Amino acid sequence: MTHRRPAASAAVALAPHSSREDRRSRSIWTALGLCTAIAAIAAGMVRAQDGVTVTHAYANFGEPVYGPDFEHLAYVNPDAPKGGEISTWAQGTFDSFNPYAFAGVSASLATIGSEAVLTSTADDPYALYCFMCTTMEYPEDISYVTFNLRDDVTFSDGTPVTSQDVRYSTELFLEQGIPEFRLVRSAWIDSIETPDDHTITFRFTDEAPVRDRISFAGGTPILNQAWFEENGYRLDEPTESPLMSTGAYVLDSFDYNRDVVYRYNHDYWARELNWSVGRNNFETIRVEYFADASAAFEAFKAGEYTFRTENSSLIWATGYDFPAINRGWVVTETIPDGNVGTRQAFVFQLDKEKWQDIRVRQAVEQMFNFEWTNETLFYGLYERPSSFWVNTDLAAVGAPTEGELAILEPLVAEGLLDESILTEEAVMPAVATVAENRVPRSNLRRAAGLLEEAGWTVGDSGFFEKDGQVLDLVILQFSPQFDRIVNPYIENLRLLGIDARLERVDLSTYQERRLSGDFDLTNAGFSMTLEPGQVLFQWFGSETAGESSRNIQRLRNEAVDRIIPQVVGAETLEELESATRSLDRVLRSLHFEVPQWFNDQHWVSYYDMFRHPEDMPPYALGQFDFWWYDAERAEELRAAGAFRR
């Protein structure tokens, strides 16, 4: 059983090469900090014993949606038939099944068999529920949490899960997990006690943020200690098979760089639980690999695989006019995405001296014409992300509120922020023109003025120079799909007087260079959550700069470092909103990235043999989770010649 958290594109322990689906994993670990001690309520399902709360669920700022004895999740079809295959695609290659290691490139959906002690749902953004446990116990200060584990949980090989496996898994991630994860969380646990096979207690240090404690302890993917030790595997090294866990799907077959197939485990321990009703409906899930996106789309049109989540506005707007569409074999659908919008951006490598002057970064930002790009290249399908928490109440809007001022004023007084942040409206992206790619003269004049203020002058080369060095800018990419977006941007940068060019490399080189900081400007997607927590240090904290697959911009800013703990430590929704808005306001003022676009919809296309609930949940597309297979329609399509396989 796999589960989602709102806006999870970035599971905090996953390496950056993990597939998009893995990074949007439904594991509750994808958004640490979705709990608060003050509002742990379970709608009458909680009992207190000597000041200790015993409950099946833990929620912040409200009550859990589900009680301990619910029949099935509200958004599933309890009568969904079982069987059939759903197939999708991935780009590039893979050489490992370990998504938690920097080394190697993990196979798509490598986390599909991962589960944790606690879980979450796609319609409840704040609650954590017992999954491998019957109840959890914690005192008012959450100095510890005890999980009373179920006695029927087994790994995919049939061996029982014990408290020692839970302990081993936590310690393994703290010892061998990706550096940014270990750096932020290594001092959170004081001790782990396993008095018997089905009881485990985590005792926390004062350094562990209260809102992150239960989600951290209960959110670790559970791995098989015996399997790890017998095979001599490490969490920080590639593996030739998926890490043994407890989930509903196991590896069926694979052919390196061609495909990988997962099949339903009919001995799955949770198959009869209420959590499984209407879920895990497909017998097999297949991923086909392609060298590039164009080849993948042609294969879909020919019926080589059956489901796409579309990420190309060009294809979405112009590509869906082919025989399988016209014959009614393929359907397209737009489904709302209730997660925080991912802020796509070009990010600077701030350790490079030329990008350390904010005026130079602002000049570069002025040259990206989103309005023309969106209208001409994206067919008007995207929006510009104005905030890191776009389309939520956490976004900074207008001038600071009283709550924000209380946070920002001391930082201004200490000289960590410019006093203008107290009165000016939150920074918005530069606006250009729809009529042509060339940015308005006013943008050019402002950008040139910023460069001159920063000490750059136009030399004989026609480019801005300083100390005999031309201001050059290399935009690092791996996908040819981005050429049509990057090249017009380069035209504007060169018009300004910056020697800009595109460098396209293969995927593995791209990933390596992003991590090592070998770039001027490259792509990033900032995926925030509805209740941000300690993962903010991985995105923006000085201590993780150069160590994080998220803070690839290498941001080091004392004001940001001072605000993040206030976000993490917020005890009320009002405090959380004020702190997050303050952080959003400061991040936007630093101009360390050039905002690109975001999409608040899922674009999907599939062969007309898949069905989904009429009322979709807001926080998950769930195509591998709660969609199902229409066998009768599949036979009709097969008889008509819809499929190549």
C-alpha positions as CSV (number, residue, x, y, z in Angstrom):
1,M,0.0,0.0,0.0
2,T,1.4,3.4,-0.9
3,H,0.1,6.7,0.1
4,R,0.3,10.4,-0.7
5,R,0.8,13.6,1.2
6,P,-0.3,17.0,-0.2
7,A,2.2,18.5,-2.7
8,A,4.7,15.8,-2.2
9,S,6.9,15.9,-5.6
10,A,9.9,15.7,-3.2
11,A,10.1,13.1,-0.6
12,V,12.6,14.4,1.9
13,A,14.8,11.2,1.9
14,L,14.7,10.5,-1.8
15,A,17.7,11.1,-4.0
16,P,17.2,13.7,-6.8
17,H,17.3,11.1,-9.7
18,S,14.1,9.4,-8.4
19,S,11.2,9.3,-10.8
20,R,8.5,12.0,-10.7
21,E,6.0,9.4,-9.3
22,D,8.5,8.3,-6.6
23,R,9.1,11.9,-5.6
24,R,5.3,12.5,-5.4
25,S,5.2,9.3,-3.3
26,R,2.2,8.8,-1.1
27,S,4.5,8.0,1.8
28,I,3.7,10.3,4.7
29,W,7.4,11.1,4.9
30,T,7.1,13.4,1.9
31,A,6.0,16.3,4.1
32,L,7.5,16.1,7.6
33,G,5.8,18.5,10.0
34,L,2.1,17.8,9.3
35,C,1.3,17.4,13.0
36,T,1.1,19.7,16.0
37,A,1.0,18.8,19.6
38,I,-1.7,21.4,20.4
39,A,-4.4,20.1,18.0
40,A,-4.0,16.3,18.2
41,I,-7.7,15.4,18.1
42,A,-9.4,12.3,17.0
43,A,-13.1,13.0,17.2
44,G,-13.9,11.0,20.2
45,M,-11.4,8.2,19.3
46,V,-8.8,9.4,21.7
47,R,-8.5,8.5,25.4
48,A,-6.1,9.9,27.9
49,Q,-4.4,7.8,30.5
50,D,-2.3,9.5,33.1
51,G,-1.7,12.4,30.7
52,V,-0.9,10.1,27.8
53,T,-3.1,10.2,24.6
54,V,-3.9,6.9,23.0
55,T,-5.3,7.2,19.5
56,H,-5.5,5.7,16.0
57,A,-4.8,9.1,14.4
58,Y,-3.0,12.4,14.9
59,A,-4.1,15.6,13.3
60,N,-3.2,19.2,13.3
61,F,-5.5,22.2,13.3
62,G,-8.6,20.0,13.2
63,E,-10.0,16.5,13.4
64,P,-9.0,13.5,11.3
65,V,-11.5,12.7,8.6
66,Y,-11.6,9.0,9.4
67,G,-12.3,7.1,12.6
68,P,-10.7,3.8,13.6
69,D,-13.4,1.7,12.1
70,F,-14.1,3.3,8.7
71,E,-15.3,0.9,6.0
72,H,-13.3,2.4,3.2
73,L,-11.8,5.7,2.0
74,A,-14.5,8.1,0.8
75,Y,-13.0,8.6,-2.6
76,V,-12.5,5.0,-3.7
77,N,-14.9,2.7,-5.5
78,P,-15.4,-0.2,-3.0
79,D,-16.7,-2.4,-5.9
80,A,-13.8,-1.7,-8.2
81,P,-12.8,-4.9,-10.1
82,K,-9.4,-6.3,-9.8
83,G,-7.0,-7.3,-12.6
84,G,-5.6,-5.9,-15.8
85,E,-2.5,-3.9,-16.6
86,I,-1.8,-0.2,-16.6
87,S,1.4,0.9,-18.4
88,T,3.1,4.3,-18.6
89,W,6.5,5.7,-19.7
90,A,9.7,7.1,-18.4
91,Q,12.6,8.9,-20.1
92,G,16.2,7.9,-20.0
93,T,17.8,4.9,-18.3
94,F,18.1,3.2,-15.0
95,D,20.7,1.0,-13.3
96,S,19.4,0.6,-9.8
97,F,16.3,0.0,-7.7
98,N,17.4,2.1,-4.7
99,P,15.7,5.6,-4.9
100,Y,17.5,6.7,-1.6
101,A,21.0,6.7,-3.0
102,F,22.8,9.5,-4.9
103,A,24.8,6.8,-6.8
104,G,23.0,5.2,-9.8
105,V,19.7,6.1,-11.4
106,S,16.8,4.3,-9.8
107,A,14.0,2.6,-11.8
108,S,10.7,4.4,-12.1
109,L,8.2,3.6,-9.3
110,A,11.0,2.1,-7.2
111,T,9.1,3.1,-4.0
112,I,5.9,1.4,-5.0
113,G,6.4,-1.3,-2.5
114,S,7.3,1.0,0.4
115,E,5.1,1.5,3.4
116,A,5.4,3.1,6.9
117,V,3.9,2.6,10.3
118,L,1.7,5.6,9.7
119,T,-0.1,6.7,6.6
120,S,-2.2,9.5,5.2
121,T,-5.0,9.9,2.7
122,A,-5.7,11.9,-0.5
123,D,-8.6,13.8,1.0
124,D,-7.2,14.8,4.5
125,P,-4.2,17.2,4.3
126,Y,-3.3,17.1,7.9
127,A,-4.0,13.7,9.6
128,L,-1.7,10.8,10.2
129,Y,-3.3,7.4,10.7
130,C,-2.2,4.1,12.2
131,F,-1.5,1.7,9.4
132,M,1.0,-0.9,10.7
133,C,0.0,0.0,14.2
134,T,-3.3,-0.3,16.1
135,T,-2.7,2.8,18.3
136,M,-0.1,5.3,19.1
137,E,0.6,6.9,22.5
138,Y,2.2,10.2,23.4
139,P,2.3,12.7,26.3
140,E,1.2,16.3,26.0
141,D,4.8,17.5,25.2
142,I,5.3,14.7,22.7
143,S,8.7,13.9,24.4
144,Y,8.1,10.4,23.1
145,V,5.7,8.4,21.0
146,T,4.9,4.7,21.3
147,F,3.5,2.6,18.4
148,N,1.6,-0.5,19.2
149,L,2.3,-2.5,16.1
150,R,-0.1,-4.9,14.4
151,D,0.9,-8.6,14.7
152,D,-0.1,-9.5,11.1
153,V,2.3,-7.2,9.1
154,T,4.6,-9.1,6.8
155,F,7.3,-8.3,4.3
156,S,6.8,-9.4,0.7
157,D,8.6,-12.6,1.4
158,G,6.1,-13.5,4.1
159,T,8.4,-12.9,7.1
160,P,6.9,-10.9,9.9
161,V,7.6,-7.2,10.6
162,T,8.9,-6.6,14.1
163,S,9.7,-3.6,16.1
164,Q,13.3,-4.3,15.5
165,D,12.8,-3.8,11.7
166,V,11.2,-0.4,12.4
167,R,14.1,0.6,14.6
168,Y,16.6,-0.7,12.1
169,S,15.0,1.3,9.3
170,T,15.0,4.5,11.2
171,E,18.7,4.1,12.2
172,L,19.6,3.1,8.6
173,F,18.2,6.3,7.2
174,L,19.9,8.4,9.9
175,E,23.2,6.6,9.2
176,Q,23.2,6.1,5.4
177,G,20.4,8.4,4.1
178,I,21.2,11.3,1.8
179,P,23.4,13.9,3.4
180,E,20.8,16.6,3.7
181,F,18.4,14.3,5.5
182,R,21.0,13.2,8.0
183,L,22.3,16.7,8.5
184,V,18.9,18.1,9.5
185,R,17.6,15.1,11.5
186,S,20.6,13.3,13.0
187,A,20.1,14.8,16.5
188,W,16.3,14.3,16.8
189,I,16.3,10.9,18.5
190,D,17.4,10.4,22.1
191,S,16.6,6.7,22.2
192,I,14.6,3.9,20.6
193,E,13.1,1.2,22.8
194,T,11.7,-2.1,21.6
195,P,10.5,-4.0,24.7
196,D,8.8,-6.6,22.5
197,D,8.3,-7.5,18.9
198,H,5.2,-5.3,18.6
199,T,6.0,-2.2,20.7
200,I,8.4,0.5,19.8
201,T,9.0,3.8,21.6
202,F,10.8,6.8,20.1
203,R,12.2,9.3,22.7
204,F,13.0,12.7,21.3
205,T,15.6,15.3,22.1
206,D,14.8,19.0,22.6
207,E,16.2,19.6,19.2
208,A,13.4,17.7,17.4
209,P,10.7,20.1,16.3
210,V,7.5,19.2,18.1
211,R,5.4,19.3,14.9
212,D,7.8,16.9,13.1
213,R,8.2,14.3,15.8
214,I,5.4,11.8,15.2
215,S,5.6,12.1,11.4
216,F,9.3,11.4,11.5
217,A,9.0,8.4,13.8
218,G,6.1,6.9,12.0
219,G,7.0,7.9,8.5
220,T,10.2,6.0,7.9
221,P,9.8,3.4,5.0
222,I,10.1,0.0,6.7
223,L,12.8,-2.2,5.4
224,N,13.7,-5.8,6.1
225,Q,16.7,-5.9,8.4
226,A,17.5,-9.6,7.7
227,W,17.3,-9.1,3.9
228,F,19.6,-6.0,4.0
229,E,22.2,-7.7,6.1
230,E,22.1,-11.0,4.2
231,N,22.6,-9.3,0.9
232,G,25.2,-6.8,2.2
233,Y,23.2,-3.9,0.9
234,R,23.7,-0.2,1.9
235,L,21.1,2.5,1.7
236,D,23.6,4.8,0.0
237,E,24.6,2.4,-2.8
238,P,22.7,1.2,-5.9
239,T,20.9,-2.1,-5.6
240,E,20.0,-4.7,-8.3
241,S,16.5,-5.3,-6.9
242,P,13.9,-3.2,-5.0
243,L,14.5,-2.8,-1.3
244,M,12.3,-5.4,0.4
245,S,9.4,-3.8,2.2
246,T,5.7,-4.6,2.9
247,G,3.8,-3.0,0.0
248,A,1.1,-4.4,-2.3
249,Y,3.4,-4.5,-5.4
250,V,6.6,-6.4,-6.0
251,L,9.0,-6.5,-8.9
252,D,7.9,-8.9,-11.6
253,S,10.5,-8.4,-14.3
254,F,12.8,-5.8,-15.8
255,D,15.0,-5.2,-18.8
256,Y,17.6,-2.5,-18.1
257,N,16.7,0.7,-20.0
258,R,13.7,-1.0,-21.7
259,D,11.0,-1.7,-19.2
260,V,10.2,-2.6,-15.6
261,V,7.1,-4.5,-14.5
262,Y,5.6,-4.7,-11.0
263,R,2.9,-7.2,-10.1
264,Y,0.3,-7.3,-7.3
265,N,1.3,-9.5,-4.4
266,H,-1.7,-11.7,-3.7
267,D,-0.2,-12.5,-0.3
268,Y,-0.1,-8.8,0.6
269,W,-0.6,-8.6,4.4
270,A,-3.2,-5.7,4.2
271,R,-5.3,-7.0,1.4
272,E,-8.4,-7.5,3.6
273,L,-8.0,-4.2,5.6
274,N,-10.3,-1.2,5.2
275,W,-7.3,0.7,3.8
276,S,-7.2,-1.7,0.8
277,V,-10.9,-1.6,-0.2
278,G,-11.1,-0.2,-3.8
279,R,-7.3,0.2,-4.0
280,N,-4.4,-1.7,-5.6
281,N,-6.7,-2.8,-8.4
282,F,-4.3,-3.5,-11.2
283,E,-2.6,-6.9,-11.5
284,T,0.5,-5.4,-13.2
285,I,2.0,-2.0,-13.6
286,R,4.5,-1.6,-16.4
287,V,6.9,1.3,-17.2
288,E,8.3,1.5,-20.7
289,Y,11.6,3.5,-21.2
290,F,12.3,5.8,-24.1
291,A,15.3,7.8,-25.1
292,D,13.3,11.1,-25.4
293,A,9.8,12.4,-24.9
294,S,9.0,12.6,-28.6
295,A,9.6,8.8,-29.1
296,A,7.5,8.2,-26.0
297,F,4.5,10.1,-27.4
298,E,4.7,8.3,-30.7
299,A,4.7,5.0,-28.9
300,F,1.6,6.0,-26.9
301,K,-0.2,6.9,-30.1
302,A,0.7,3.5,-31.5
303,G,-0.6,1.7,-28.4
304,E,2.7,0.5,-26.9
305,Y,1.6,1.8,-23.5
306,T,-1.7,2.9,-22.2
307,F,-1.5,5.9,-19.7
308,R,0.2,9.3,-19.8
309,T,0.3,12.2,-17.4
310,E,1.1,15.0,-19.9
311,N,3.8,17.5,-19.0
312,S,4.1,19.2,-22.4
313,S,1.8,22.1,-23.2
314,L,2.7,21.8,-26.8
315,I,1.6,18.1,-27.0
316,W,-1.4,18.8,-24.9
317,A,-2.5,21.7,-27.1
318,T,-1.7,20.3,-30.5
319,G,-0.7,16.6,-30.3
320,Y,-4.0,14.9,-29.5
321,D,-5.3,14.5,-33.0
322,F,-4.3,11.0,-34.2
323,P,-6.2,7.9,-35.2
324,A,-6.6,6.4,-31.8
325,I,-8.2,9.6,-30.6
326,N,-10.5,9.9,-33.6
327,R,-11.6,6.3,-33.2
328,G,-12.5,6.8,-29.6
329,W,-9.7,4.5,-28.3
330,V,-7.9,7.2,-26.4
331,V,-9.5,9.8,-24.1
332,T,-8.1,13.0,-22.6
333,E,-9.0,14.5,-19.3
334,T,-8.2,17.5,-17.2
335,I,-8.4,16.8,-13.4
336,P,-7.9,19.6,-10.8
337,D,-4.7,19.3,-8.6
338,G,-5.3,20.6,-5.1
339,N,-1.7,20.5,-4.0
340,V,0.4,23.6,-3.6
341,G,1.5,24.6,-7.1
342,T,5.1,23.6,-7.9
343,R,7.1,26.8,-8.6
344,Q,9.1,25.9,-11.7
345,A,12.1,28.1,-12.1
346,F,15.6,28.7,-13.4
347,V,17.9,28.8,-10.4
348,F,21.3,30.5,-10.1
349,Q,24.4,28.7,-8.6
350,L,25.0,31.4,-5.9
351,D,28.5,30.2,-5.0
352,K,29.7,31.6,-8.3
353,E,31.0,35.1,-7.7
354,K,29.2,36.7,-10.7
355,W,25.8,35.7,-9.3
356,Q,26.4,36.9,-5.7
357,D,25.4,40.5,-6.6
358,I,21.6,40.6,-6.5
359,R,21.5,43.3,-9.1
360,V,23.1,40.9,-11.7
361,R,20.5,38.3,-10.9
362,Q,17.7,40.8,-11.2
363,A,19.0,41.8,-14.6
364,V,18.9,38.2,-15.8
365,E,15.4,37.7,-14.4
366,Q,14.1,40.7,-16.4
367,M,15.0,39.0,-19.7
368,F,12.6,36.1,-19.4
369,N,9.4,36.9,-21.2
370,F,6.8,34.7,-19.6
371,E,3.8,36.4,-21.2
372,W,5.1,35.8,-24.7
373,T,6.4,32.3,-23.8
374,N,3.0,31.3,-22.3
375,E,0.9,32.6,-25.1
376,T,3.1,31.6,-28.0
377,L,4.8,28.4,-26.8
378,F,2.4,27.2,-24.1
379,Y,-0.9,28.1,-25.7
380,G,-1.9,30.1,-22.7
381,L,-2.1,27.0,-20.5
382,Y,0.2,28.0,-17.6
383,E,0.3,30.6,-15.0
384,R,3.3,32.5,-13.5
385,P,4.0,31.5,-9.9
386,S,4.0,34.6,-7.9
387,S,4.8,32.8,-4.6
388,F,6.5,29.7,-3.3
389,W,3.1,28.8,-1.9
390,V,1.1,29.8,-4.9
391,N,-2.7,29.7,-4.6
392,T,-2.7,29.1,-0.9
393,D,-3.3,31.3,2.2
394,L,0.4,30.9,3.0
395,A,1.5,33.2,0.1
396,A,2.7,36.7,0.9
397,V,0.3,39.2,-0.7
398,G,0.7,43.0,-0.8
399,A,2.4,44.7,2.2
400,P,3.3,42.8,5.3
401,T,0.5,42.0,7.9
402,E,1.0,42.8,11.6
403,G,2.0,39.2,12.1
404,E,4.6,39.4,9.4
405,L,6.0,42.7,10.7
406,A,6.5,41.2,14.1
407,I,8.9,38.7,12.5
408,L,10.5,41.0,9.9
409,E,11.1,44.1,12.0
410,P,13.8,42.6,14.3
411,L,15.7,41.3,11.2
412,V,15.6,44.7,9.7
413,A,16.8,46.2,12.9
414,E,19.8,43.8,12.9
415,G,20.6,44.8,9.3
416,L,19.7,41.4,7.9
417,L,17.0,42.7,5.7
418,D,16.5,46.0,3.9
419,E,13.9,48.2,5.6
420,S,11.9,48.4,2.3
421,I,10.6,44.9,3.0
422,L,8.4,46.4,5.8
423,T,6.5,48.7,3.5
424,E,6.7,47.4,0.0
425,E,4.4,44.8,-1.6
426,A,5.8,41.3,-2.0
427,V,8.0,41.0,-5.0
428,M,6.3,39.9,-8.2
429,P,7.9,38.6,-11.4
430,A,8.8,41.1,-14.1
431,V,6.0,41.6,-16.7
432,A,6.8,41.7,-20.4
433,T,4.6,41.7,-23.5
434,V,2.6,39.1,-25.3
435,A,3.2,40.6,-28.8
436,E,6.8,39.5,-29.2
437,N,9.6,37.7,-27.4
438,R,11.8,40.8,-27.1
439,V,11.2,42.3,-23.7
440,P,10.0,45.9,-23.5
441,R,12.6,48.7,-23.7
442,S,11.8,49.6,-20.1
443,N,12.9,46.1,-18.9
444,L,16.1,46.4,-21.0
445,R,16.9,49.8,-19.6
446,R,16.3,48.6,-16.1
447,A,18.4,45.5,-16.5
448,A,21.3,47.4,-18.1
449,G,21.1,49.9,-15.3
450,L,21.3,47.2,-12.7
451,L,24.4,45.7,-14.4
452,E,26.1,49.1,-14.6
453,E,25.4,49.7,-10.9
454,A,27.0,46.3,-10.2
455,G,30.2,47.5,-12.0
456,W,29.7,45.8,-15.4
457,T,30.3,47.8,-18.5
458,V,29.9,47.0,-22.2
459,G,33.2,46.1,-23.8
460,D,34.5,45.8,-27.3
461,S,32.9,42.3,-27.5
462,G,29.5,43.9,-27.2
463,F,28.9,42.1,-24.0
464,F,29.1,43.3,-20.4
465,E,32.5,42.9,-18.9
466,K,34.1,43.4,-15.5
467,D,37.8,43.0,-14.6
468,G,38.5,41.8,-18.1
469,Q,35.9,39.0,-17.9
470,V,32.8,38.8,-20.1
471,L,29.6,38.2,-18.3
472,D,28.7,34.8,-19.6
473,L,25.8,32.5,-18.7
474,V,25.4,28.8,-19.5
475,I,21.9,27.3,-19.1
476,L,22.2,23.6,-18.3
477,Q,19.5,21.3,-19.7
478,F,19.1,17.7,-20.6
479,S,15.8,17.6,-22.6
480,P,15.5,18.8,-26.2
481,Q,11.9,19.8,-25.2
482,F,13.3,22.8,-23.4
483,D,15.2,24.2,-26.4
484,R,12.2,26.1,-27.7
485,I,11.8,27.8,-24.2
486,V,15.5,28.4,-23.5
487,N,16.6,29.7,-26.9
488,P,14.2,32.8,-26.9
489,Y,15.4,33.6,-23.4
490,I,19.0,33.4,-24.6
491,E,18.1,35.8,-27.4
492,N,16.9,38.4,-24.9
493,L,20.0,37.8,-22.6
494,R,22.3,38.4,-25.6
495,L,20.3,41.4,-26.6
496,L,21.0,42.8,-23.2
497,G,24.7,42.1,-23.5
498,I,25.1,38.8,-21.6
499,D,27.0,36.0,-23.4
500,A,24.4,33.4,-22.9
501,R,24.2,29.9,-24.4
502,L,22.4,26.6,-23.9
503,E,24.4,23.4,-22.9
504,R,22.4,20.2,-23.2
505,V,23.9,17.0,-21.7
506,D,22.7,13.5,-21.0
507,L,20.5,12.9,-18.0
508,S,23.1,11.3,-15.7
509,T,25.6,14.1,-16.4
510,Y,22.8,16.7,-15.8
511,Q,22.0,15.2,-12.4
512,E,25.7,15.0,-11.5
513,R,26.4,18.6,-12.5
514,R,23.3,20.0,-10.7
515,L,24.4,18.3,-7.4
516,S,28.1,19.4,-7.8
517,G,27.1,23.0,-8.7
518,D,28.6,22.9,-12.2
519,F,26.1,25.3,-13.8
520,D,25.2,29.0,-14.0
521,L,21.4,28.5,-14.4
522,T,19.4,25.3,-14.5
523,N,15.9,24.1,-13.8
524,A,14.3,23.4,-10.4
525,G,10.9,22.8,-9.1
526,F,10.0,24.1,-5.6
527,S,7.3,21.9,-4.2
528,M,6.1,23.2,-0.9
529,T,3.4,21.8,1.4
530,L,0.3,23.0,3.0
531,E,2.0,22.9,6.4
532,P,5.7,23.5,5.9
533,G,8.1,22.0,8.4
534,Q,11.8,21.0,8.9
535,V,12.2,20.1,5.2
536,L,12.5,23.9,4.6
537,F,16.1,23.6,5.8
538,Q,16.7,21.2,3.0
539,W,15.3,23.6,0.5
540,F,16.7,26.9,1.8
541,G,18.9,26.5,4.9
542,S,22.5,27.6,4.9
543,E,23.6,24.4,6.5
544,T,22.4,22.3,3.6
545,A,23.9,24.6,0.8
546,G,26.1,22.4,-1.2
547,E,24.9,19.3,0.6
548,S,21.3,19.2,-0.6
549,S,19.6,17.9,-3.7
550,R,17.0,20.6,-3.0
551,N,19.2,23.6,-2.1
552,I,21.1,23.3,-5.4
553,Q,21.0,27.1,-5.6
554,R,23.3,27.1,-2.5
555,L,21.3,29.7,-0.8
556,R,23.0,31.0,2.4
557,N,21.0,33.8,4.1
558,E,20.9,34.6,7.8
559,A,17.4,36.1,7.6
560,V,16.0,33.0,6.0
561,D,17.8,30.8,8.6
562,R,16.2,32.9,11.3
563,I,12.7,32.6,9.9
564,I,12.6,28.9,9.1
565,P,12.6,27.9,12.8
566,Q,9.6,30.2,13.4
567,V,7.8,28.4,10.6
568,V,8.8,25.0,12.1
569,G,7.9,26.1,15.6
570,A,4.5,27.6,14.9
571,E,1.9,26.4,17.3
572,T,-1.2,27.9,15.8
573,L,-2.5,28.3,12.2
574,E,-2.2,32.0,12.6
575,E,1.5,31.8,13.6
576,L,2.1,29.3,10.8
577,E,0.6,31.7,8.2
578,S,2.5,34.7,9.4
579,A,5.8,32.9,9.6
580,T,5.4,31.2,6.2
581,R,4.3,34.5,4.5
582,S,7.3,36.2,6.0
583,L,9.6,33.5,4.6
584,D,7.9,33.6,1.2
585,R,8.3,37.4,1.1
586,V,12.0,37.2,1.9
587,L,12.7,34.3,-0.5
588,R,11.1,36.3,-3.3
589,S,13.1,39.4,-2.4
590,L,16.4,37.5,-2.9
591,H,16.0,36.9,-6.6
592,F,17.9,33.6,-6.6
593,E,15.7,32.1,-9.2
594,V,13.8,33.2,-12.3
595,P,10.1,32.0,-11.9
596,Q,8.9,30.1,-14.9
597,W,5.3,28.7,-14.6
598,F,3.0,26.3,-12.8
599,N,0.0,24.2,-13.6
600,D,-2.9,23.5,-11.1
601,Q,-4.3,20.7,-13.2
602,H,-3.4,17.1,-14.1
603,W,-3.4,16.5,-17.8
604,V,-4.0,12.8,-18.5
605,S,-4.6,10.7,-21.6
606,Y,-5.3,7.0,-21.6
607,Y,-6.7,4.2,-23.6
608,D,-10.4,4.0,-22.8
609,M,-10.2,1.0,-20.5
610,F,-9.4,2.7,-17.3
611,R,-11.9,4.1,-14.8
612,H,-11.7,6.4,-11.8
613,P,-14.1,7.6,-9.1
614,E,-16.5,10.3,-10.2
615,D,-15.5,12.5,-7.2
616,M,-11.7,12.6,-7.3
617,P,-9.8,13.5,-4.1
618,P,-8.0,16.9,-4.1
619,Y,-4.5,15.7,-3.3
620,A,-3.7,12.8,-5.6
621,L,-4.3,11.7,-9.1
622,G,-4.0,8.1,-7.9
623,Q,-3.8,6.3,-11.2
624,F,-1.9,3.4,-9.7
625,D,-3.7,3.5,-6.4
626,F,-7.5,3.7,-6.9
627,W,-8.2,3.6,-10.6
628,W,-9.4,0.3,-12.1
629,Y,-9.5,-1.7,-15.3
630,D,-12.6,-2.2,-17.5
631,A,-11.9,-5.7,-18.9
632,E,-14.8,-5.7,-21.3
633,R,-13.7,-2.4,-22.9
634,A,-10.1,-3.6,-23.0
635,E,-11.2,-6.7,-25.0
636,E,-13.1,-4.4,-27.4
637,L,-10.0,-2.2,-27.9
638,R,-7.8,-5.2,-28.4
639,A,-10.1,-6.7,-31.0
640,A,-10.1,-3.4,-32.8
641,G,-6.3,-3.4,-33.0
642,A,-5.7,-0.5,-30.6
643,F,-2.6,-2.0,-29.0
644,R,0.8,-2.9,-30.5
645,R,1.7,-5.2,-27.6
